[in-house]
Amino acid sequence: MNFQTLTLITVLGLAGPWLAWRRSWHLPVILGELVAGIVFGATGFGLLHPEDPTFTFLADVGFAVVMFVAGTHVPVRDASIRSALGEGAVRAVVVGVLAVFAGEGIAAWFGTGHGLLYAVLIASSSAAIVLPILDSQGLGGKPVLELTAQVAIADAAAVVALPLVIDPGHAGRAALGALLVAVAAVGVYVFLRWLEDSGIRHRMHKVSEERQFALELRVSLALLFALGALATRSHVSIMLAGFALGLAVAAVGEPRRVAKQLFAISDGFLAPLFFVWLGARLNLREFGDHPYLILLGLALGLAAVLAHILMRLLGQPIPLGALASAQIGVPVAAVTVGTQLHVLKPGEPAALMLGALITIAAAAWGTRRSVAFSSQ
């Protein structure tokens, strides 16, 4: 990689804000970044080479930061969520059961043997997409609290389950690695809690703010990279390391200043770079050799939306069910890890991302309907 390539990647990252410019469309920023990567990567002009070691390493760092930020979005400390945990948990479990049947059926239909992987994808929800939408649109009330709890539970469960199902032959090793990362994350939480209760964090913050040291950000990144190192040594995806640390930070309470600094680093550079890299890595030309995989993507996306809107039977409004079906972090992780482990068939990564895009479209519809209903 050189500065010309880095300039191209940074410019392509602007496609995200450009495509999401109109608020009424409710499109996530990452959609434009993915499309830009697809156009200039393996599918399109071939100007980006995702196999480049430097590009790949920077993308891994971006992935870890993306999952870290996603974990901090989970409202662990929100007392109002606790009253909705019961209903949210029931819906998340029911969606999970439906997802198992749907995933196994789709895998049998297409002969991929990835039924459990599909089940995790169908059952997942993306806190990184849903929670910012709820905040930006000012949606509230008991149904929204129940939705928040449901999404948080489903997102956390899917992140833990994915490493176990994507490579069943090494599920035991993945489970041990996940346990080590989880224990380390608990240790980080205890450490951060001690810093907070002892007043050390507050004193650090005051000095850091006065002298522009950015100490809290430096500590956060050091912890993130340490957990990432543990995850890679334990043969576990850095997805789990980032998300677990995000949960630990959310449980303690993320300082507003750190949140702004992380936003600048993540959304300003590392996250766009990662999604452009991911788009460049996807080869949609494989759909030409395996056109039936387009149907696989459609089936996965529609199954996810259907499984979630069926929660209307448990009292959830259909638009909120469609919003709950939004997924991006778990499919991205499945594509990233599955490609690295060579467990996905040619064209299957693109099919997984197609399914995710369908859920995002459904979530955009659900958002519009929810906003229109709340304004009446």
C-alpha positions as semicolon CSV with decimal commas, in nm:
position;residue;x (nm);y (nm);z (nm)
1;M;0,000;0,000;0,000
2;N;0,114;0,356;-0,073
3;F;-0,024;0,706;-0,024
4;Q;-0,199;0,699;-0,362
5;T;-0,396;0,392;-0,256
6;L;-0,465;0,539;0,086
7;T;-0,594;0,856;-0,078
8;L;-0,825;0,651;-0,299
9;I;-0,957;0,455;0,000
10;T;-1,022;0,774;0,196
11;V;-1,201;0,937;-0,096
12;L;-1,410;0,624;-0,152
13;G;-1,508;0,638;0,214
14;L;-1,690;0,963;0,137
15;A;-1,940;0,758;-0,064
16;G;-2,095;0,653;0,267
17;P;-2,204;1,000;0,384
18;W;-2,297;1,094;0,027
19;L;-2,537;0,802;-0,013
20;A;-2,680;0,850;0,338
21;W;-2,714;1,228;0,297
22;R;-3,095;1,226;0,275
23;R;-3,235;1,152;0,619
24;S;-3,566;1,033;0,476
25;W;-3,395;0,732;0,316
26;H;-3,261;0,606;0,652
27;L;-2,963;0,439;0,482
28;P;-2,658;0,344;0,693
29;V;-2,330;0,512;0,605
30;I;-2,156;0,178;0,555
31;L;-2,373;0,099;0,253
32;G;-2,197;0,356;0,035
33;E;-1,857;0,244;0,162
34;L;-1,932;-0,117;0,073
35;V;-2,058;-0,022;-0,273
36;A;-1,749;0,192;-0,337
37;G;-1,524;-0,098;-0,237
38;I;-1,716;-0,334;-0,464
39;V;-1,683;-0,098;-0,761
40;F;-1,308;-0,048;-0,717
41;G;-1,222;-0,395;-0,587
42;A;-1,237;-0,752;-0,714
43;T;-1,582;-0,709;-0,867
44;G;-1,514;-0,385;-1,051
45;F;-1,203;-0,199;-1,166
46;G;-0,957;-0,399;-0,954
47;L;-0,773;-0,090;-0,832
48;L;-0,792;-0,202;-0,469
49;H;-0,611;-0,516;-0,359
50;P;-0,759;-0,643;-0,029
51;E;-0,492;-0,913;-0,002
52;D;-0,227;-0,643;0,055
53;P;-0,085;-0,711;0,406
54;T;-0,089;-0,347;0,515
55;F;-0,443;-0,295;0,384
56;T;-0,556;-0,614;0,557
57;F;-0,396;-0,521;0,890
58;L;-0,549;-0,172;0,889
59;A;-0,885;-0,331;0,805
60;D;-0,847;-0,568;1,103
61;V;-0,780;-0,271;1,329
62;G;-1,085;-0,098;1,184
63;F;-1,297;-0,409;1,243
64;A;-1,187;-0,425;1,607
65;V;-1,271;-0,057;1,659
66;V;-1,609;-0,097;1,483
67;M;-1,706;-0,384;1,713
68;F;-1,575;-0,193;2,017
69;V;-1,799;0,103;1,933
70;A;-2,089;-0,136;1,869
71;G;-2,042;-0,283;2,217
72;T;-2,044;0,062;2,377
73;H;-2,383;0,125;2,212
74;V;-2,545;-0,153;2,416
75;P;-2,736;0,023;2,699
76;V;-2,597;-0,193;2,981
77;R;-2,642;0,074;3,251
78;D;-2,983;0,202;3,143
79;A;-3,215;0,123;3,433
80;S;-3,526;0,169;3,218
81;I;-3,415;-0,121;2,998
82;R;-3,422;-0,366;3,289
83;S;-3,800;-0,352;3,313
84;A;-3,819;-0,456;2,948
85;L;-3,558;-0,732;2,967
86;G;-3,813;-1,009;3,019
87;E;-4,020;-0,936;2,710
88;G;-3,712;-0,856;2,505
89;A;-3,544;-1,182;2,607
90;V;-3,854;-1,387;2,522
91;R;-3,871;-1,235;2,174
92;A;-3,499;-1,282;2,116
93;V;-3,527;-1,651;2,215
94;V;-3,834;-1,711;1,998
95;V;-3,664;-1,546;1,701
96;G;-3,362;-1,768;1,770
97;V;-3,576;-2,083;1,761
98;L;-3,741;-1,976;1,436
99;A;-3,397;-1,895;1,298
100;V;-3,270;-2,248;1,363
101;F;-3,551;-2,399;1,158
102;A;-3,514;-2,140;0,883
103;G;-3,134;-2,166;0,874
104;E;-3,131;-2,544;0,855
105;G;-3,402;-2,539;0,588
106;I;-3,214;-2,287;0,374
107;A;-2,886;-2,477;0,413
108;A;-3,056;-2,802;0,309
109;W;-3,221;-2,631;0,013
110;F;-2,896;-2,488;-0,119
111;G;-2,674;-2,774;-0,004
112;T;-2,419;-2,558;0,178
113;G;-2,416;-2,736;0,515
114;H;-2,408;-2,402;0,699
115;G;-2,743;-2,425;0,875
116;L;-2,622;-2,309;1,216
117;L;-2,430;-2,020;1,063
118;Y;-2,743;-1,908;0,879
119;A;-2,943;-1,944;1,199
120;V;-2,709;-1,707;1,384
121;L;-2,732;-1,455;1,100
122;I;-3,112;-1,472;1,084
123;A;-3,147;-1,435;1,462
124;S;-2,898;-1,150;1,495
125;S;-2,979;-0,783;1,536
126;S;-2,741;-0,491;1,508
127;A;-2,728;-0,260;1,809
128;A;-2,489;-0,040;1,610
129;I;-2,766;0,027;1,356
130;V;-3,086;0,009;1,561
131;L;-2,990;0,210;1,871
132;P;-2,861;0,518;1,685
133;I;-3,179;0,514;1,473
134;L;-3,397;0,511;1,785
135;D;-3,199;0,800;1,933
136;S;-3,192;1,011;1,618
137;Q;-3,564;0,967;1,551
138;G;-3,664;1,031;1,913
139;L;-3,863;0,709;1,937
140;G;-3,965;0,607;2,288
141;G;-4,219;0,423;2,498
142;K;-4,246;0,069;2,630
143;P;-4,239;-0,104;2,288
144;V;-3,914;0,074;2,206
145;L;-3,761;-0,023;2,541
146;E;-3,855;-0,384;2,475
147;L;-3,705;-0,356;2,126
148;T;-3,382;-0,217;2,273
149;A;-3,354;-0,506;2,517
150;Q;-3,429;-0,758;2,242
151;V;-3,166;-0,615;2,008
152;A;-2,901;-0,595;2,280
153;I;-2,956;-0,959;2,381
154;A;-2,966;-1,087;2,023
155;D;-2,656;-0,891;1,923
156;A;-2,450;-1,014;2,219
157;A;-2,564;-1,375;2,176
158;A;-2,487;-1,375;1,802
159;V;-2,138;-1,234;1,857
160;V;-2,061;-1,513;2,103
161;A;-2,221;-1,788;1,893
162;L;-2,068;-1,698;1,556
163;P;-1,713;-1,826;1,624
164;L;-1,861;-2,156;1,744
165;V;-2,079;-2,223;1,438
166;I;-1,869;-2,086;1,155
167;D;-1,609;-2,361;1,194
168;P;-1,775;-2,650;1,384
169;G;-1,466;-2,867;1,350
170;H;-1,281;-2,631;1,584
171;A;-1,577;-2,532;1,801
172;G;-1,403;-2,653;2,117
173;R;-1,099;-2,438;2,050
174;A;-1,321;-2,142;1,966
175;A;-1,521;-2,191;2,286
176;L;-1,203;-2,194;2,495
177;G;-1,074;-1,884;2,320
178;A;-1,408;-1,708;2,367
179;L;-1,397;-1,797;2,737
180;L;-1,047;-1,651;2,772
181;V;-1,152;-1,329;2,601
182;A;-1,466;-1,308;2,818
183;V;-1,263;-1,355;3,138
184;A;-1,017;-1,090;3,023
185;A;-1,306;-0,852;2,948
186;V;-1,444;-0,908;3,299
187;G;-1,098;-0,830;3,435
188;V;-1,094;-0,509;3,232
189;Y;-1,434;-0,417;3,373
190;V;-1,308;-0,469;3,730
191;F;-1,002;-0,257;3,654
192;L;-1,205;0,023;3,497
193;R;-1,456;0,009;3,783
194;W;-1,172;0,049;4,033
195;L;-1,034;0,346;3,841
196;E;-1,379;0,504;3,847
197;D;-1,462;0,436;4,213
198;S;-1,119;0,541;4,338
199;G;-1,140;0,874;4,161
200;I;-0,824;0,806;3,962
201;R;-1,013;0,813;3,632
202;H;-1,163;1,152;3,718
203;R;-0,822;1,298;3,804
204;M;-0,674;1,153;3,486
205;H;-0,958;1,303;3,288
206;K;-0,909;1,648;3,439
207;V;-0,534;1,656;3,369
208;S;-0,581;1,502;3,025
209;E;-0,842;1,760;2,928
210;E;-0,634;2,052;3,056
211;R;-0,313;1,939;2,883
212;Q;-0,462;1,764;2,578
213;F;-0,312;1,424;2,665
214;A;-0,608;1,207;2,545
215;L;-0,513;0,958;2,819
216;E;-0,851;0,782;2,830
217;L;-0,848;0,724;2,458
218;R;-0,493;0,590;2,473
219;V;-0,586;0,351;2,754
220;S;-0,899;0,236;2,568
221;L;-0,702;0,162;2,252
222;A;-0,428;-0,015;2,447
223;L;-0,688;-0,240;2,612
224;L;-0,857;-0,302;2,277
225;F;-0,534;-0,404;2,107
226;A;-0,437;-0,624;2,405
227;L;-0,769;-0,809;2,387
228;G;-0,729;-0,831;2,011
229;A;-0,388;-0,991;2,058
230;L;-0,537;-1,240;2,305
231;A;-0,816;-1,321;2,062
232;T;-0,582;-1,385;1,769
233;R;-0,352;-1,600;1,983
234;S;-0,657;-1,793;2,105
235;H;-0,785;-1,845;1,747
236;V;-1,091;-1,627;1,809
237;S;-1,210;-1,342;1,590
238;I;-1,117;-0,990;1,698
239;M;-1,490;-0,925;1,663
240;L;-1,544;-1,085;2,003
241;A;-1,255;-0,894;2,161
242;G;-1,385;-0,557;2,040
243;F;-1,744;-0,624;2,136
244;A;-1,655;-0,762;2,481
245;L;-1,442;-0,458;2,560
246;G;-1,722;-0,232;2,439
247;L;-1,963;-0,401;2,681
248;A;-1,714;-0,361;2,967
249;V;-1,673;0,009;2,894
250;A;-2,050;0,053;2,859
251;A;-2,104;-0,120;3,195
252;V;-1,871;0,126;3,366
253;G;-1,994;0,425;3,170
254;E;-1,811;0,562;2,871
255;P;-1,695;0,923;2,922
256;R;-1,848;1,157;2,667
257;R;-1,506;1,289;2,566
258;V;-1,380;0,938;2,490
259;A;-1,694;0,865;2,290
260;K;-1,630;1,171;2,073
261;Q;-1,265;1,079;2,026
262;L;-1,353;0,722;1,933
263;F;-1,614;0,850;1,691
264;A;-1,349;1,062;1,519
265;I;-1,103;0,772;1,489
266;S;-1,362;0,512;1,393
267;D;-1,608;0,692;1,167
268;G;-1,347;0,932;1,034
269;F;-1,094;0,676;0,914
270;L;-1,079;0,318;1,041
271;A;-1,442;0,215;0,990
272;P;-1,465;0,350;0,631
273;L;-1,134;0,183;0,550
274;F;-1,262;-0,150;0,684
275;F;-1,589;-0,139;0,490
276;V;-1,418;-0,029;0,169
277;W;-1,176;-0,321;0,219
278;L;-1,467;-0,559;0,276
279;G;-1,643;-0,439;-0,037
280;A;-1,321;-0,474;-0,235
281;R;-1,287;-0,829;-0,107
282;L;-1,636;-0,932;-0,217
283;N;-1,639;-1,073;-0,568
284;L;-1,988;-1,037;-0,709
285;R;-1,863;-1,184;-1,037
286;E;-1,899;-1,520;-0,863
287;F;-2,275;-1,472;-0,884
288;G;-2,230;-1,520;-1,259
289;D;-2,077;-1,862;-1,201
290;H;-2,321;-1,947;-0,922
291;P;-2,641;-1,747;-0,992
292;Y;-2,839;-1,958;-0,748
293;L;-2,648;-1,788;-0,466
294;I;-2,844;-1,471;-0,539
295;L;-3,146;-1,667;-0,425
296;L;-2,950;-1,771;-0,115
297;G;-2,894;-1,406;-0,024
298;L;-3,259;-1,324;-0,084
299;A;-3,368;-1,623;0,124
300;L;-3,144;-1,528;0,416
301;G;-3,258;-1,166;0,416
302;L;-3,627;-1,245;0,385
303;A;-3,604;-1,518;0,650
304;A;-3,446;-1,272;0,894
305;V;-3,714;-1,011;0,831
306;L;-3,996;-1,267;0,856
307;A;-3,863;-1,420;1,178
308;H;-3,856;-1,078;1,342
309;I;-4,189;-0,942;1,219
310;L;-4,356;-1,263;1,339
311;M;-4,302;-1,120;1,686
312;R;-4,625;-0,937;1,608
313;L;-4,779;-1,253;1,755
314;L;-4,611;-1,157;2,085
315;G;-4,737;-0,801;2,072
316;Q;-4,455;-0,624;1,889
317;P;-4,561;-0,379;1,615
318;I;-4,458;-0,497;1,269
319;P;-4,246;-0,185;1,192
320;L;-4,044;-0,240;1,510
321;G;-4,001;-0,605;1,418
322;A;-3,866;-0,502;1,079
323;L;-3,630;-0,258;1,252
324;A;-3,510;-0,536;1,485
325;S;-3,411;-0,748;1,185
326;A;-3,134;-0,504;1,085
327;Q;-2,798;-0,677;1,081
328;I;-2,451;-0,579;0,971
329;G;-2,181;-0,657;1,230
330;V;-2,246;-1,031;1,245
331;P;-2,272;-1,084;0,866
332;V;-1,958;-0,875;0,819
333;A;-1,781;-1,089;1,079
334;A;-1,908;-1,407;0,915
335;V;-1,774;-1,295;0,578
336;T;-1,442;-1,178;0,723
337;V;-1,377;-1,483;0,940
338;G;-1,530;-1,732;0,698
339;T;-1,312;-1,606;0,413
340;Q;-0,999;-1,616;0,628
341;L;-1,075;-1,975;0,733
342;H;-1,178;-2,075;0,379
343;V;-1,502;-2,232;0,504
344;L;-1,737;-2,040;0,273
345;K;-1,809;-2,146;-0,083
346;P;-1,733;-1,917;-0,380
347;G;-2,002;-1,651;-0,395
348;E;-2,134;-1,730;-0,048
349;P;-1,977;-1,420;0,116
350;A;-2,158;-1,197;-0,133
351;A;-2,482;-1,385;-0,063
352;L;-2,445;-1,322;0,312
353;M;-2,395;-0,950;0,249
354;L;-2,694;-0,941;0,013
355;G;-2,906;-1,087;0,291
356;A;-2,779;-0,818;0,530
357;L;-2,865;-0,541;0,282
358;I;-3,222;-0,674;0,258
359;T;-3,259;-0,647;0,637
360;I;-3,125;-0,291;0,625
361;A;-3,386;-0,203;0,363
362;A;-3,655;-0,356;0,584
363;A;-3,523;-0,159;0,882
364;A;-3,541;0,163;0,680
365;W;-3,906;0,089;0,603
366;G;-3,974;0,005;0,967
367;T;-3,814;0,331;1,078
368;R;-4,027;0,538;0,843
369;R;-4,345;0,363;0,957
370;S;-4,253;0,397;1,325
371;V;-4,178;0,769;1,289
372;A;-4,501;0,827;1,096
373;F;-4,702;0,640;1,359
374;S;-4,542;0,824;1,653
375;S;-4,610;1,163;1,491
376;Q;-4,983;1,097;1,462
